[in-house]
Amino acid sequence: MGEDYLNLYIGIAGLLISILGLVQALISSHFERWMKRFFIYFFGIMVGIAVFNLIGQYVSLQPDLIHARIFRFTLFWESFLPSLLMLLLTVFLLLSSGETDWKRSRLFHIVMALWIIYVALLIYVQFSTVIYSIDDNNVYRRGPLYPLLLAPPALIMAIDAIALWRRRQHLSAKQRLAFDIYIIVPLSSMLIQMFFYGIYTILLGSSLAALFMFNYIWIDQSERYYQQVQENKQLRIEIMLSQIQPHFLYNSLGAIQSLCKTDSVAAEKAVSTFSRYLRGNMDSLFNDKAIPFEQELKHTKLYLELEQLRYEDALQVSYDLQCTEFNIPTLTLQPLVENAVRHGVRGKLSGRGSVLITTNEYPDRYEVSVSDDGPGFDPSQKVQDGHSHIGLANVSERLQRVVGGSLSVHSSPGAGTTVVITIPKESEGVG
């Protein structure tokens, strides 16, 4: 009876630990999407294992044929579900070490082969007594080949341990520790249960190891998240500073100063425009999410108003907006328009030119393009004009990170330049 109570406590503890892990996985916000899904599946399976274990413990105490069949059923699933965790762990190890095409990995193929062997043994058990058996009186007995059933899982854990060692340079210290714990503890529990029959050490060891693994990964992801937040803040500062160049400030203030002498009403309006433009750049420092396109367009128009104070009729701007009901990262359109003015329009010998801003909607995406009729260039050649061109790289990075979008440049010498922003509809607006 003492052993029965011990197993009952282990089963309840395993269930509670698994539910705790599942709740933590569901509410955690710092995980990458694929990693969050992994832990939800992982702890969901753990809950299933614990439930089948508790049901099995209850029905195993009833000495009749019906309960014997139920016990056989629960024992099958209690043995099958942990094998899915081994597959998940292998995939998780591959993804964590940077192997996105895990289905083609040799490691995955080896583990899958061992898993198939294990499942075949589980099915064979239902028609044989050489591994284990449950008689009509609901009595469970291990057969002489019982260790054979544990061989594939043990090999999988050992192979994962070797793979972890080989890929350790691609993992953080906390990730390595998390994998170490989950491989060593269940493997040790498996060996203990092999020799100490009747105590469910595998369930308890796997539950505790899973919870420790989750928390170490969570800590690692949290540290990466906050590091990314700091990097994003710095990136936004760099973007803002790249858009508010000293020469632009001086020229805008110079134009406003001239207006003060000739047209006080226009000067007052220009000061208001200049103030709103600066405020828009400052606001972008605290916004790392997608905003309505119309809001970004409004900020871009403020920039163009200031530029037209200087260039007047030499700068012509036109719009062909087929759609505006979509989201876009902050400071995405304005840098492209600035490039079109500085390197396109002002790059012409005449100093005169036009900029066209267009939007289009397609079944799977939105597109925003900025075109100029400037001198153009060969995109395959690095531009050597003495100017920094980090603006396009920053825009491309933000598009990919915030909305899963992309940026492409189309140009040729003497034919102007068009920069196209593509925003997938399935991820549009995700911040």
C-alpha positions as CSV (number, residue, x, y, z in Angstrom):
1,M,0.0,0.0,0.0
2,G,2.9,2.4,0.7
3,E,4.1,2.0,-2.8
4,D,0.6,2.7,-4.2
5,Y,0.3,5.9,-2.2
6,L,3.8,7.0,-3.3
7,N,2.8,6.4,-7.0
8,L,-0.4,8.3,-6.4
9,Y,1.5,11.3,-5.0
10,I,3.9,11.1,-7.9
11,G,1.0,11.0,-10.4
12,I,-0.7,14.0,-8.8
13,A,2.6,15.9,-8.6
14,G,3.3,15.2,-12.2
15,L,-0.2,16.4,-13.3
16,L,0.1,19.6,-11.2
17,I,3.6,20.4,-12.5
18,S,2.5,19.8,-16.1
19,I,-0.6,22.0,-15.7
20,L,1.6,24.7,-14.2
21,G,4.0,24.5,-17.1
22,L,1.1,24.6,-19.6
23,V,-0.4,27.7,-18.0
24,Q,3.1,29.4,-18.0
25,A,3.6,28.6,-21.7
26,L,0.1,29.9,-22.6
27,I,0.6,33.3,-20.8
28,S,4.3,33.9,-21.5
29,S,4.9,36.7,-23.9
30,H,8.6,36.7,-24.4
31,F,8.9,33.5,-26.4
32,E,9.4,33.3,-30.1
33,R,6.2,32.0,-31.8
34,W,7.6,28.6,-32.7
35,M,9.1,28.2,-29.2
36,K,5.8,29.1,-27.5
37,R,4.0,26.5,-29.6
38,F,6.6,23.9,-28.7
39,F,6.1,24.3,-24.9
40,I,2.3,24.4,-25.3
41,Y,2.5,21.0,-27.2
42,F,5.1,19.8,-24.8
43,F,3.2,20.4,-21.6
44,G,-0.1,19.4,-23.2
45,I,1.4,16.0,-23.8
46,M,2.8,15.9,-20.3
47,V,-0.7,16.6,-18.9
48,G,-2.0,13.7,-21.0
49,I,0.7,11.4,-19.7
50,A,-0.1,12.3,-16.1
51,V,-3.9,11.8,-16.7
52,F,-3.4,8.4,-18.2
53,N,-1.1,7.5,-15.4
54,L,-3.6,8.4,-12.7
55,I,-6.4,6.5,-14.5
56,G,-4.1,3.6,-14.9
57,Q,-3.3,3.6,-11.2
58,Y,-7.0,3.5,-10.3
59,V,-8.1,0.7,-12.8
60,S,-5.0,-1.4,-12.0
61,L,-6.5,-2.0,-8.5
62,Q,-9.7,-3.6,-9.9
63,P,-9.1,-7.3,-10.4
64,D,-11.5,-8.0,-13.4
65,L,-11.3,-8.3,-17.1
66,I,-12.9,-5.0,-18.0
67,H,-10.5,-3.0,-15.9
68,A,-7.7,-5.1,-17.2
69,R,-8.5,-3.9,-20.8
70,I,-8.8,-0.3,-19.6
71,F,-5.5,-0.6,-17.9
72,R,-3.9,-2.0,-21.0
73,F,-5.3,0.9,-23.0
74,T,-4.0,3.6,-20.5
75,L,-0.6,1.9,-20.3
76,F,-0.2,2.0,-24.0
77,W,-0.9,5.8,-24.1
78,E,1.2,6.3,-21.0
79,S,4.1,4.7,-23.0
80,F,3.3,6.2,-26.4
81,L,3.0,9.9,-25.4
82,P,6.5,10.2,-23.9
83,S,7.9,9.1,-27.2
84,L,6.3,12.1,-28.9
85,L,8.2,14.3,-26.4
86,M,11.4,12.8,-27.6
87,L,10.6,13.8,-31.2
88,L,9.6,17.3,-30.0
89,L,12.8,17.7,-28.1
90,T,14.9,16.7,-31.1
91,V,13.2,19.2,-33.3
92,F,13.5,21.8,-30.6
93,L,17.2,21.2,-30.3
94,L,17.7,21.5,-34.1
95,L,15.6,24.7,-34.3
96,S,17.4,26.2,-31.3
97,S,20.8,25.6,-32.9
98,G,19.7,27.3,-36.1
99,E,18.8,24.3,-38.3
100,T,15.4,25.6,-39.7
101,D,15.2,22.8,-42.2
102,W,15.0,20.2,-39.5
103,K,13.0,17.6,-41.6
104,R,16.1,17.0,-43.7
105,S,18.5,16.7,-40.7
106,R,20.3,13.4,-40.3
107,L,19.7,13.6,-36.6
108,F,16.0,13.8,-37.1
109,H,16.0,10.8,-39.5
110,I,17.9,8.7,-37.0
111,V,15.6,9.7,-34.1
112,M,12.5,9.1,-36.3
113,A,13.8,5.6,-37.1
114,L,14.3,4.7,-33.5
115,W,10.9,6.2,-32.7
116,I,9.2,3.9,-35.3
117,I,11.0,0.9,-33.8
118,Y,9.7,1.9,-30.3
119,V,6.1,2.3,-31.6
120,A,6.4,-1.0,-33.4
121,L,7.4,-2.6,-30.1
122,L,4.5,-1.0,-28.3
123,I,2.1,-2.5,-30.8
124,Y,3.8,-5.9,-30.6
125,V,3.3,-5.8,-26.8
126,Q,-0.4,-5.9,-27.3
127,F,-0.1,-9.4,-28.9
128,S,2.8,-10.8,-26.9
129,T,3.9,-11.4,-23.2
130,V,7.7,-11.3,-23.7
131,I,7.9,-7.6,-22.9
132,Y,5.1,-7.1,-20.4
133,S,1.6,-8.5,-19.9
134,I,-1.6,-7.9,-18.1
135,D,-3.7,-11.0,-17.4
136,D,-7.5,-11.3,-17.1
137,N,-7.2,-10.6,-13.3
138,N,-5.6,-7.3,-14.1
139,V,-2.1,-8.3,-12.8
140,Y,0.8,-6.6,-14.6
141,R,4.0,-8.5,-15.1
142,R,7.2,-7.6,-16.9
143,G,8.5,-10.1,-19.4
144,P,12.1,-11.2,-20.0
145,L,12.5,-8.7,-22.9
146,Y,11.2,-5.7,-21.0
147,P,14.6,-3.8,-21.3
148,L,14.2,-4.1,-25.0
149,L,11.3,-1.6,-24.9
150,L,13.4,1.0,-23.1
151,A,16.3,0.6,-25.5
152,P,15.0,3.0,-28.3
153,P,14.1,5.8,-25.9
154,A,17.4,5.5,-24.1
155,L,19.3,5.6,-27.5
156,I,17.3,8.6,-28.6
157,M,18.2,10.5,-25.4
158,A,21.8,9.5,-25.8
159,I,21.9,10.6,-29.4
160,D,20.3,13.9,-28.4
161,A,23.0,14.4,-25.8
162,I,25.7,13.8,-28.4
163,A,23.9,16.3,-30.7
164,L,23.7,18.8,-27.9
165,W,27.4,18.5,-27.4
166,R,28.2,19.0,-31.0
167,R,25.9,22.0,-31.3
168,R,26.8,23.7,-28.0
169,Q,28.5,26.6,-29.7
170,H,25.2,27.6,-31.3
171,L,23.3,27.6,-28.0
172,S,23.4,30.0,-25.0
173,A,24.7,28.8,-21.7
174,K,21.1,28.7,-20.3
175,Q,19.9,26.7,-23.3
176,R,22.6,24.2,-22.9
177,L,21.8,23.8,-19.2
178,A,18.1,23.4,-20.0
179,F,18.8,20.6,-22.5
180,D,21.2,18.9,-20.2
181,I,18.6,18.8,-17.4
182,Y,15.9,17.4,-19.6
183,I,18.1,14.7,-21.1
184,I,20.0,13.6,-18.0
185,V,17.1,13.6,-15.5
186,P,14.6,11.5,-17.5
187,L,17.3,9.2,-18.7
188,S,18.4,8.6,-15.1
189,S,14.7,8.1,-14.1
190,M,14.4,5.5,-16.8
191,L,17.3,3.6,-15.6
192,I,16.1,3.7,-12.0
193,Q,12.6,2.5,-13.0
194,M,14.2,-0.3,-14.9
195,F,15.8,-1.7,-11.8
196,F,13.3,-0.5,-9.1
197,Y,10.1,-2.0,-10.4
198,G,6.8,-0.4,-9.3
199,I,7.7,3.2,-8.7
200,Y,6.9,5.8,-11.4
201,T,10.2,7.7,-11.3
202,I,10.0,8.5,-15.0
203,L,6.8,10.5,-14.7
204,L,8.2,12.6,-11.8
205,G,11.6,13.0,-13.3
206,S,10.2,14.1,-16.7
207,S,7.8,16.5,-15.1
208,L,10.4,18.2,-13.0
209,A,13.0,18.3,-15.8
210,A,10.4,19.8,-18.2
211,L,9.6,22.5,-15.7
212,F,13.2,23.3,-15.1
213,M,13.9,23.3,-18.9
214,F,11.0,25.7,-19.5
215,N,12.1,28.1,-16.8
216,Y,15.7,28.2,-18.0
217,I,14.6,28.8,-21.6
218,W,12.1,31.4,-20.4
219,I,14.9,33.3,-18.5
220,D,17.1,33.1,-21.6
221,Q,14.3,34.3,-23.9
222,S,13.4,37.1,-21.4
223,E,17.0,38.3,-21.4
224,R,17.1,38.2,-25.2
225,Y,13.8,40.1,-25.4
226,Y,14.9,42.9,-23.2
227,Q,18.2,43.1,-25.0
228,Q,16.3,43.3,-28.3
229,V,14.1,46.1,-26.8
230,Q,17.3,48.1,-26.0
231,E,18.6,47.5,-29.4
232,N,15.3,48.6,-31.0
233,K,15.4,51.8,-29.0
234,Q,18.9,52.5,-30.2
235,L,17.8,51.7,-33.7
236,R,14.9,54.1,-33.5
237,I,17.2,56.8,-32.3
238,E,19.6,56.1,-35.2
239,I,16.7,56.2,-37.7
240,M,15.4,59.5,-36.2
241,L,18.8,61.1,-36.3
242,S,19.4,59.8,-39.9
243,Q,16.2,61.6,-40.9
244,I,16.9,64.9,-39.0
245,Q,20.3,65.7,-40.6
246,P,21.9,69.0,-39.5
247,H,21.8,70.4,-43.1
248,F,18.1,69.7,-43.3
249,L,17.5,71.6,-40.0
250,Y,19.7,74.5,-41.1
251,N,18.1,74.7,-44.5
252,S,14.5,74.5,-43.1
253,L,15.3,77.2,-40.5
254,G,16.9,79.3,-43.2
255,A,13.8,79.1,-45.4
256,I,11.6,80.0,-42.4
257,Q,13.8,82.9,-41.6
258,S,13.5,84.2,-45.2
259,L,9.7,83.9,-44.9
260,C,9.7,85.9,-41.7
261,K,11.0,88.9,-43.8
262,T,8.6,88.5,-46.7
263,D,5.5,86.6,-45.6
264,S,4.7,86.4,-41.9
265,V,1.6,84.2,-42.4
266,A,3.5,81.7,-44.4
267,A,6.4,81.8,-41.9
268,E,4.0,81.0,-39.0
269,K,2.6,78.1,-41.0
270,A,6.1,76.8,-41.7
271,V,7.0,77.0,-38.0
272,S,4.0,74.9,-37.2
273,T,4.9,72.4,-39.9
274,F,8.4,72.2,-38.7
275,S,7.3,71.7,-35.1
276,R,4.9,68.9,-36.0
277,Y,7.6,67.2,-38.2
278,L,10.0,67.1,-35.2
279,R,7.3,65.9,-32.9
280,G,6.5,63.0,-35.3
281,N,10.2,61.9,-35.3
282,M,10.4,62.1,-31.5
283,D,7.1,60.1,-31.1
284,S,8.7,57.3,-33.3
285,L,11.3,56.7,-30.6
286,F,8.6,55.3,-28.4
287,N,6.7,53.3,-31.0
288,D,8.0,50.0,-32.3
289,K,4.6,48.8,-33.7
290,A,2.9,49.3,-37.0
291,I,0.8,52.4,-37.4
292,P,-2.0,53.3,-39.9
293,F,-0.5,54.2,-43.3
294,E,-2.3,57.5,-43.4
295,Q,-0.5,58.5,-40.2
296,E,2.9,57.8,-41.8
297,L,1.8,59.5,-45.0
298,K,0.8,62.6,-43.0
299,H,4.3,62.7,-41.4
300,T,5.9,62.4,-44.9
301,K,3.8,65.3,-46.2
302,L,5.1,67.5,-43.4
303,Y,8.7,66.6,-44.6
304,L,7.7,67.4,-48.2
305,E,6.2,70.8,-47.2
306,L,9.5,71.8,-45.6
307,E,11.5,70.7,-48.6
308,Q,9.1,72.6,-50.9
309,L,9.8,75.8,-48.9
310,R,13.4,75.6,-50.3
311,Y,12.9,74.1,-53.7
312,E,9.4,75.5,-54.5
313,D,8.4,74.5,-58.1
314,A,11.6,72.6,-58.6
315,L,10.1,69.7,-56.5
316,Q,6.9,68.2,-57.8
317,V,5.1,65.6,-55.7
318,S,2.1,63.5,-56.8
319,Y,0.1,60.7,-55.3
320,D,-1.7,57.6,-56.7
321,L,-3.2,56.0,-53.6
322,Q,-5.4,53.1,-54.5
323,C,-5.6,52.0,-50.8
324,T,-4.7,53.4,-47.4
325,E,-6.4,51.0,-45.0
326,F,-3.3,49.1,-43.9
327,N,-0.5,49.4,-41.3
328,I,3.1,50.2,-41.7
329,P,6.1,50.6,-39.3
330,T,6.9,54.2,-38.3
331,L,9.5,56.1,-40.2
332,T,9.2,53.8,-43.2
333,L,7.8,55.9,-46.0
334,Q,9.5,59.2,-45.1
335,P,13.1,57.9,-45.4
336,L,12.3,56.6,-48.9
337,V,10.8,59.9,-49.9
338,E,13.8,61.8,-48.5
339,N,16.2,59.5,-50.6
340,A,14.1,60.3,-53.7
341,V,14.4,64.0,-53.1
342,R,18.1,64.1,-52.1
343,H,19.5,61.5,-54.5
344,G,16.9,61.6,-57.2
345,V,15.5,65.1,-57.7
346,R,18.5,67.0,-56.4
347,G,20.8,64.5,-58.2
348,K,19.7,65.8,-61.6
349,L,21.8,68.5,-63.3
350,S,18.8,70.8,-63.5
351,G,18.0,70.3,-59.8
352,R,14.3,69.9,-60.8
353,G,12.3,66.7,-60.7
354,S,9.3,64.8,-59.4
355,V,8.4,62.2,-56.8
356,L,5.5,59.8,-57.1
357,I,4.0,58.0,-54.1
358,T,1.7,55.1,-55.0
359,T,-0.1,52.3,-53.1
360,N,-1.8,49.2,-54.4
361,E,-3.7,46.3,-52.9
362,Y,-3.3,42.7,-54.0
363,P,-5.0,39.5,-52.8
364,D,-2.0,38.6,-50.5
365,R,-0.2,41.9,-49.9
366,Y,-0.1,45.7,-50.0
367,E,2.6,47.6,-51.9
368,V,3.8,51.1,-51.4
369,S,6.2,52.5,-54.0
370,V,8.2,55.8,-54.1
371,S,9.5,56.7,-57.6
372,D,11.6,59.6,-58.8
373,D,12.7,60.7,-62.2
374,G,16.3,61.3,-61.1
375,P,19.6,60.0,-62.7
376,G,19.1,56.5,-61.4
377,F,21.9,54.0,-60.8
378,D,22.9,50.4,-61.1
379,P,21.6,48.6,-58.0
380,S,24.2,45.9,-58.4
381,Q,27.0,48.4,-57.9
382,K,27.8,50.0,-54.6
383,V,27.0,53.7,-54.8
384,Q,30.0,55.9,-54.2
385,D,28.6,59.4,-53.6
386,G,30.0,60.3,-50.2
387,H,26.6,59.9,-48.5
388,S,25.5,57.4,-45.9
389,H,22.8,55.0,-47.1
390,I,21.9,53.3,-43.8
391,G,18.3,54.6,-44.2
392,L,17.3,51.8,-46.7
393,A,18.9,49.1,-44.5
394,N,17.0,50.4,-41.4
395,V,13.7,50.5,-43.3
396,S,14.2,47.0,-44.6
397,E,15.1,45.7,-41.1
398,R,12.0,47.3,-39.5
399,L,9.7,46.0,-42.2
400,Q,10.9,42.5,-41.7
401,R,10.8,42.6,-37.9
402,V,7.5,44.5,-37.4
403,V,5.2,43.3,-40.2
404,G,7.2,40.5,-42.0
405,G,7.5,42.8,-45.0
406,S,10.3,43.5,-47.5
407,L,11.9,46.2,-49.6
408,S,13.1,46.1,-53.1
409,V,14.9,48.7,-55.3
410,H,14.4,49.1,-59.0
411,S,16.7,51.5,-60.9
412,S,18.9,51.9,-63.9
413,P,21.1,54.7,-65.1
414,G,19.1,57.6,-66.6
415,A,15.8,56.0,-65.9
416,G,15.0,57.1,-62.3
417,T,14.5,54.9,-59.2
418,T,11.6,53.1,-57.7
419,V,11.6,51.6,-54.2
420,V,8.8,49.2,-53.4
421,I,7.6,48.2,-49.9
422,T,5.7,44.9,-49.7
423,I,3.6,44.1,-46.7
424,P,2.0,40.6,-46.5
425,K,-1.7,40.7,-45.5
426,E,-1.4,37.8,-43.1
427,S,1.1,39.7,-40.9
428,E,0.2,43.3,-41.7
429,G,-0.3,45.3,-38.5
430,V,1.6,42.9,-36.2
431,G,3.9,44.8,-33.9
